[in-house]
């Protein structure tokens, strides 16, 4: 499934916020990302179309199982890539490393995610 860096950023924030207390509000997501509530509403529509998020009762936002798995997989790849930057001579702050890793991961072709997912499943067996 193809996701832009914006999709992935929203997924990560929703995933993190939901760990703290279940479904989250658009206001919480907007505050965490520094965007306006209408931006969250537009992105939520896109994430719903992709089957990654759903709007629950009273407007709360939750990730679908596919959305939660995508967020977790993306977080693992993001952290692994960011941790490798010093070995490449790239001495970045943690926020810089995560931003750079996010940009790189979002630019990878969809087949990367499919291959990465297959490799993760095989390693778990």
Residue frames as a rotation matrix with the C-alpha (Angstrom) as fourth column:
UNK 1
0.586 0.811 0.000 0.00
0.811 -0.586 0.000 0.00
0.000 0.000 -1.000 0.00
UNK 2
-0.309 -0.717 0.625 1.45
0.713 -0.609 -0.346 3.31
0.629 0.339 0.700 -1.06
UNK 3
0.673 0.440 -0.594 1.63
0.729 -0.530 0.433 6.00
-0.124 -0.724 -0.678 1.62
UNK 4
0.386 -0.521 0.761 3.09
0.170 -0.771 -0.614 9.48
0.907 0.366 -0.209 1.38
UNK 5
-0.693 -0.680 -0.240 5.23
0.409 -0.096 -0.908 10.96
0.594 -0.726 0.345 4.13
UNK 6
-0.589 0.560 0.583 2.16
-0.714 -0.698 -0.052 12.93
0.378 -0.447 0.811 5.28
UNK 7
0.463 0.760 -0.456 0.07
-0.447 0.645 0.620 9.74
0.765 -0.084 0.638 5.53
UNK 8
0.099 -0.521 -0.848 2.81
0.543 0.742 -0.392 8.07
0.834 -0.422 0.357 7.53
UNK 9
-0.845 -0.396 0.359 3.27
-0.019 -0.649 -0.760 11.08
0.534 -0.650 0.541 9.81
UNK 10
-0.117 0.894 0.432 -0.45
-0.893 -0.285 0.348 11.06
0.434 -0.346 0.832 10.65
UNK 11
0.539 0.308 -0.784 -0.45
-0.085 0.946 0.313 7.28
0.838 -0.101 0.536 11.19
UNK 12
-0.370 -0.781 -0.503 2.48
0.515 0.278 -0.811 7.54
0.773 -0.559 0.299 13.61
UNK 13
-0.827 0.096 0.554 0.85
-0.421 -0.758 -0.498 10.34
0.372 -0.646 0.667 15.60
UNK 14
0.231 0.972 0.041 -2.52
-0.817 0.171 0.551 8.59
0.529 -0.161 0.833 15.80
UNK 15
0.367 -0.176 -0.913 -0.77
0.233 0.968 -0.093 5.36
0.900 -0.178 0.397 16.82
UNK 16
-0.692 -0.710 -0.128 1.27
0.339 -0.163 -0.926 7.11
0.637 -0.685 0.354 19.54
UNK 17
-0.636 0.510 0.579 -1.70
-0.705 -0.689 -0.168 9.05
0.314 -0.515 0.798 20.90
UNK 18
0.399 0.855 -0.333 -3.93
-0.625 0.519 0.583 5.97
0.671 -0.025 0.741 20.92
UNK 19
-0.148 -0.531 -0.834 -1.35
0.389 0.744 -0.543 4.07
0.909 -0.405 0.096 22.99
UNK 20
-0.941 -0.263 0.214 -1.90
-0.044 -0.533 -0.845 6.66
0.337 -0.804 0.490 25.69
UNK 21
-0.700 0.707 0.103 -5.68
-0.238 -0.095 -0.967 6.18
-0.673 -0.701 0.235 25.86
UNK 22
-0.126 0.701 0.702 -7.49
0.634 0.601 -0.487 4.48
-0.763 0.383 -0.521 22.97
UNK 23
0.190 0.297 0.936 -9.23
0.953 -0.286 -0.103 6.40
0.237 0.911 -0.338 20.19
UNK 24
-0.587 -0.526 -0.615 -8.21
0.633 -0.772 0.056 10.03
-0.504 -0.357 0.787 19.77
UNK 25
0.537 0.789 -0.298 -9.88
0.457 -0.569 -0.684 13.27
-0.709 0.231 -0.666 18.72
UNK 26
0.535 -0.277 0.798 -9.12
0.742 -0.296 -0.601 15.38
0.403 0.914 0.047 15.67
UNK 27
0.881 -0.184 0.436 -8.11
-0.314 -0.917 0.246 18.18
0.355 -0.354 -0.865 18.02
UNK 28
0.666 -0.661 0.344 -5.47
-0.140 0.342 0.929 15.97
-0.732 -0.667 0.135 19.69
UNK 29
0.335 -0.521 0.785 -4.04
0.870 0.491 -0.045 14.96
-0.362 0.698 0.618 16.31
UNK 30
0.689 -0.021 0.724 -4.04
0.422 -0.800 -0.426 18.57
0.589 0.599 -0.543 15.08
UNK 31
0.894 -0.350 0.280 -2.27
-0.444 -0.602 0.664 19.75
-0.064 -0.718 -0.693 18.23
UNK 32
0.520 -0.716 0.465 0.37
0.185 0.626 0.757 16.99
-0.834 -0.308 0.458 18.02
UNK 33
0.125 -0.441 0.889 1.14
0.972 0.236 -0.019 17.78
-0.201 0.866 0.458 14.37
UNK 34
-0.495 -0.282 -0.822 0.80
0.275 -0.948 0.160 21.55
-0.824 -0.146 0.547 14.59
UNK 35
-0.913 0.289 0.286 -1.94
0.251 -0.153 0.956 21.66
0.320 0.945 0.067 11.94
UNK 36
-0.591 0.788 0.170 -5.55
-0.804 -0.561 -0.197 22.87
-0.060 -0.254 0.965 11.83
UNK 37
-0.332 0.562 0.757 -8.51
-0.246 0.724 -0.645 20.56
-0.911 -0.400 -0.102 12.47
UNK 38
0.680 0.609 -0.409 -9.73
-0.552 0.057 -0.832 20.75
-0.483 0.791 0.375 8.81
UNK 39
-0.066 -0.790 -0.610 -6.36
-0.946 0.243 -0.213 19.34
0.316 0.563 -0.764 7.73
UNK 40
-0.796 -0.168 0.582 -6.90
-0.443 0.817 -0.369 16.38
-0.413 -0.551 -0.725 10.05
UNK 41
0.174 0.953 0.246 -10.42
-0.316 0.291 -0.903 15.88
-0.933 0.079 0.352 8.66
UNK 42
0.577 -0.012 -0.817 -9.11
-0.817 -0.021 -0.577 15.79
-0.010 1.000 -0.022 5.08
UNK 43
-0.486 -0.834 -0.261 -6.32
-0.811 0.542 -0.219 13.37
0.325 0.105 -0.940 5.95
UNK 44
-0.536 0.356 0.765 -8.72
-0.416 0.678 -0.606 11.17
-0.735 -0.643 -0.216 7.89
UNK 45
0.595 0.764 -0.249 -10.87
-0.567 0.179 -0.804 10.82
-0.570 0.619 0.540 4.77
UNK 46
0.254 -0.599 -0.759 -7.81
-0.857 0.224 -0.464 9.69
0.448 0.769 -0.456 2.82
UNK 47
-0.750 -0.582 0.316 -6.72
-0.661 0.626 -0.414 7.25
0.043 -0.519 -0.853 5.54
UNK 48
-0.081 0.814 0.576 -10.26
-0.446 0.487 -0.751 5.84
-0.891 -0.317 0.323 5.67
UNK 49
0.686 0.322 -0.653 -10.26
-0.716 0.140 -0.684 5.34
-0.129 0.936 0.326 1.88
UNK 50
-0.123 -0.840 -0.529 -6.99
-0.755 0.425 -0.500 3.42
0.644 0.338 -0.686 2.22
UNK 51
0.620 0.466 -0.631 -8.48
0.013 0.798 0.602 1.29
0.784 -0.382 0.489 5.01
UNK 52
-0.358 -0.897 -0.258 -5.95
0.402 0.101 -0.910 2.57
0.843 -0.430 0.324 7.57
UNK 53
-0.996 0.082 -0.036 -8.18
-0.007 -0.468 -0.883 4.56
-0.089 -0.880 0.467 9.95
UNK 54
-0.288 0.957 0.043 -11.79
0.673 0.170 0.720 4.84
0.682 0.236 -0.693 10.95
UNK 55
-0.657 0.220 0.721 -13.97
-0.502 -0.841 -0.200 7.38
0.563 -0.493 0.663 12.63
UNK 56
-0.711 0.374 -0.596 -15.63
0.611 0.748 -0.259 5.99
0.349 -0.549 -0.760 15.71
UNK 57
0.343 0.912 -0.223 -18.51
0.870 -0.220 0.440 7.18
0.353 -0.345 -0.870 17.82
UNK 58
0.804 0.090 -0.588 -18.45
0.385 -0.832 0.399 10.88
-0.453 -0.547 -0.704 18.73
UNK 59
0.926 -0.372 -0.054 -15.85
-0.278 -0.581 -0.765 11.57
0.253 0.723 -0.642 16.05
UNK 60
0.420 -0.817 0.396 -12.99
-0.484 0.168 0.859 9.70
-0.768 -0.552 -0.325 17.70
UNK 61
0.488 -0.392 -0.780 -10.27
-0.793 0.174 -0.584 8.43
0.365 0.903 -0.226 15.37
UNK 62
0.413 -0.401 0.818 -8.81
-0.387 0.735 0.556 4.92
-0.824 -0.546 0.149 15.55
UNK 63
-0.442 -0.598 -0.668 -6.43
-0.891 0.209 0.402 3.00
-0.101 0.774 -0.626 13.35
UNK 64
0.767 0.562 -0.308 -7.71
-0.610 0.789 -0.079 -0.15
0.199 0.249 0.948 11.70
UNK 65
0.702 -0.556 0.445 -5.62
0.146 0.723 0.675 -3.29
-0.697 -0.409 0.589 12.23
UNK 66
0.490 -0.525 0.696 -3.99
0.855 0.137 -0.499 -2.57
0.167 0.840 0.516 8.85
UNK 67
0.657 -0.207 0.725 -3.29
-0.081 -0.975 -0.205 1.03
0.750 0.076 -0.657 9.92
UNK 68
0.816 -0.347 0.462 -1.79
-0.506 -0.043 0.861 -0.04
-0.279 -0.937 -0.211 13.23
UNK 69
0.594 -0.611 0.523 0.42
0.562 0.780 0.275 -2.62
-0.576 0.131 0.807 11.51
UNK 70
0.522 -0.388 0.760 1.54
0.643 -0.406 -0.649 -0.07
0.560 0.828 0.037 8.90
UNK 71
0.755 -0.214 0.620 2.39
-0.449 -0.857 0.251 2.43
0.478 -0.469 -0.743 11.67
UNK 72
0.760 -0.474 0.444 4.38
-0.244 0.424 0.872 -0.16
-0.602 -0.771 0.207 13.66
UNK 73
0.535 -0.561 0.632 6.23
0.801 0.573 -0.170 -1.39
-0.267 0.597 0.757 10.60
UNK 74
0.580 -0.274 0.767 7.03
0.330 -0.782 -0.529 2.17
0.745 0.560 -0.363 9.53
UNK 75
0.838 -0.256 0.482 8.21
-0.537 -0.539 0.649 3.05
0.094 -0.803 -0.589 13.06
UNK 76
0.670 -0.614 0.417 10.60
0.251 0.717 0.651 0.05
-0.699 -0.331 0.634 13.13
UNK 77
0.391 -0.511 0.765 12.06
0.908 0.079 -0.412 0.97
0.150 0.856 0.495 9.73
UNK 78
0.725 -0.048 0.687 12.27
0.015 -0.996 -0.085 4.64
0.689 0.072 -0.722 10.67
UNK 79
0.842 -0.394 0.369 14.16
-0.458 -0.160 0.875 3.95
-0.286 -0.905 -0.315 13.90
UNK 80
0.541 -0.655 0.527 16.49
0.574 0.746 0.337 1.44
-0.614 0.121 0.780 12.22
UNK 81
0.420 -0.357 0.835 17.37
0.779 -0.330 -0.533 3.85
0.466 0.874 0.139 9.44
UNK 82
0.793 -0.086 0.604 17.81
-0.259 -0.944 0.205 6.85
0.552 -0.319 -0.770 11.75
UNK 83
0.819 -0.497 0.288 20.11
-0.167 0.273 0.947 4.80
-0.549 -0.824 0.141 14.00
UNK 84
0.465 -0.647 0.605 22.33
0.811 0.586 0.003 4.03
-0.356 0.489 0.797 11.01
UNK 85
0.912 -0.046 0.408 23.04
0.199 -0.819 -0.537 7.64
0.359 0.571 -0.738 10.05
UNK 86
0.697 -0.708 0.116 26.05
-0.576 -0.456 0.679 8.11
-0.428 -0.540 -0.725 12.40
UNK 87
0.215 -0.607 0.765 27.71
0.286 0.788 0.545 5.09
-0.934 0.102 0.343 10.78
UNK 88
0.425 -0.005 0.905 27.43
0.904 -0.046 -0.424 6.94
0.043 0.999 -0.015 7.46
UNK 89
-0.671 -0.740 -0.048 29.07
0.740 -0.666 -0.096 10.04
0.039 -0.100 0.994 8.90
UNK 90
-0.244 0.680 0.691 25.73
0.116 -0.687 0.717 11.84
0.963 0.255 0.089 9.25
UNK 91
-0.742 -0.079 -0.666 25.65
0.665 0.044 -0.746 13.31
0.088 -0.996 0.020 12.75
UNK 92
-0.388 0.744 0.544 22.12
-0.053 -0.608 0.792 14.60
0.920 0.279 0.276 13.11
UNK 93
-0.700 0.325 0.636 20.01
-0.701 -0.143 -0.699 15.43
-0.136 -0.935 0.328 16.10
UNK 94
-0.766 0.449 0.460 17.32
0.305 0.884 -0.355 12.85
-0.566 -0.131 -0.814 16.84
UNK 95
0.283 0.922 -0.264 14.52
0.074 -0.295 -0.953 14.97
-0.956 0.250 -0.152 15.32
UNK 96
0.083 -0.327 -0.941 16.68
-0.909 -0.413 0.063 15.65
-0.409 0.850 -0.331 12.22
UNK 97
-0.884 -0.466 0.046 17.52
-0.421 0.834 0.358 11.95
-0.205 0.296 -0.933 11.85
UNK 98
-0.446 0.795 0.411 13.88
0.427 0.592 -0.683 10.91
-0.787 -0.130 -0.604 12.18
UNK 99
0.422 0.590 -0.689 12.77
-0.310 -0.620 -0.721 13.57
-0.852 0.518 -0.079 9.68
UNK 100
-0.246 -0.610 -0.753 15.45
-0.945 -0.021 0.326 12.51
-0.215 0.792 -0.571 7.18
UNK 101
-0.936 -0.066 0.345 14.63
-0.052 0.997 0.050 8.83
-0.347 0.029 -0.937 7.66
UNK 102
-0.070 0.994 0.082 10.93
0.265 0.098 -0.959 9.61
-0.962 -0.046 -0.271 7.18
UNK 103
0.332 0.137 -0.933 11.58
-0.724 -0.597 -0.346 11.46
-0.604 0.791 -0.099 3.94
UNK 104
-0.650 -0.651 -0.391 13.70
-0.756 0.506 0.415 8.59
-0.072 0.566 -0.821 2.63
UNK 105
-0.806 0.366 0.466 11.19
0.199 0.908 -0.369 5.91
-0.558 -0.205 -0.804 3.62
UNK 106
0.207 0.942 -0.265 8.30
-0.001 -0.271 -0.963 7.82
-0.978 0.199 -0.055 2.03
UNK 107
0.161 -0.225 -0.961 10.27
-0.911 -0.409 -0.057 8.04
-0.380 0.884 -0.271 -1.22
UNK 108
-0.786 -0.485 0.383 10.83
-0.346 0.859 0.377 4.28
-0.512 0.164 -0.843 -1.43
UNK 109
-0.556 0.598 -0.577 8.76
-0.632 0.146 0.761 2.41
0.540 0.788 0.297 -4.03
UNK 110
0.360 0.830 0.426 5.74
-0.926 0.260 0.275 0.38
0.118 -0.494 0.862 -2.86
UNK 111
0.596 -0.151 -0.788 7.59
-0.101 0.960 -0.261 -2.89
0.796 0.235 0.557 -3.52
UNK 112
-0.540 -0.814 0.216 10.00
-0.288 -0.062 -0.956 -2.01
0.791 -0.578 -0.201 -0.68
UNK 113
-0.342 0.486 0.805 7.16
-0.938 -0.127 -0.322 -2.18
-0.055 -0.865 0.499 1.82
UNK 114
0.731 0.616 -0.294 5.85
-0.648 0.762 -0.015 -5.43
0.215 0.201 0.956 0.36
UNK 115
0.244 -0.738 -0.629 9.31
0.023 0.652 -0.757 -7.03
0.969 0.171 0.176 0.45
UNK 116
-0.660 -0.486 0.573 9.98
-0.490 -0.299 -0.819 -5.64
0.569 -0.821 -0.041 3.92
UNK 117
0.121 0.807 0.578 6.65
-0.991 0.136 0.017 -6.99
-0.064 -0.574 0.816 5.17
UNK 118
0.781 0.141 -0.608 7.35
-0.318 0.928 -0.194 -10.44
0.537 0.345 0.770 3.69
UNK 119
-0.185 -0.945 -0.269 10.82
-0.004 0.275 -0.962 -10.52
0.983 -0.176 -0.055 5.25
UNK 120
-0.546 0.060 0.835 9.39
-0.797 -0.345 -0.496 -9.51
0.259 -0.937 0.236 8.64
UNK 121
0.548 0.822 0.154 6.77
-0.836 0.533 0.131 -12.28
0.025 -0.200 0.979 8.47
UNK 122
0.586 -0.393 -0.708 9.40
-0.057 0.852 -0.521 -14.88
0.808 0.346 0.477 7.54
UNK 123
-0.512 -0.829 0.226 11.69
-0.247 -0.110 -0.963 -13.80
0.823 -0.548 -0.148 10.38
UNK 124
-0.222 0.519 0.826 8.80
-0.973 -0.172 -0.153 -14.18
0.063 -0.838 0.543 12.84
UNK 125
0.713 0.549 -0.436 8.20
-0.568 0.817 0.100 -17.81
0.412 0.176 0.894 11.81
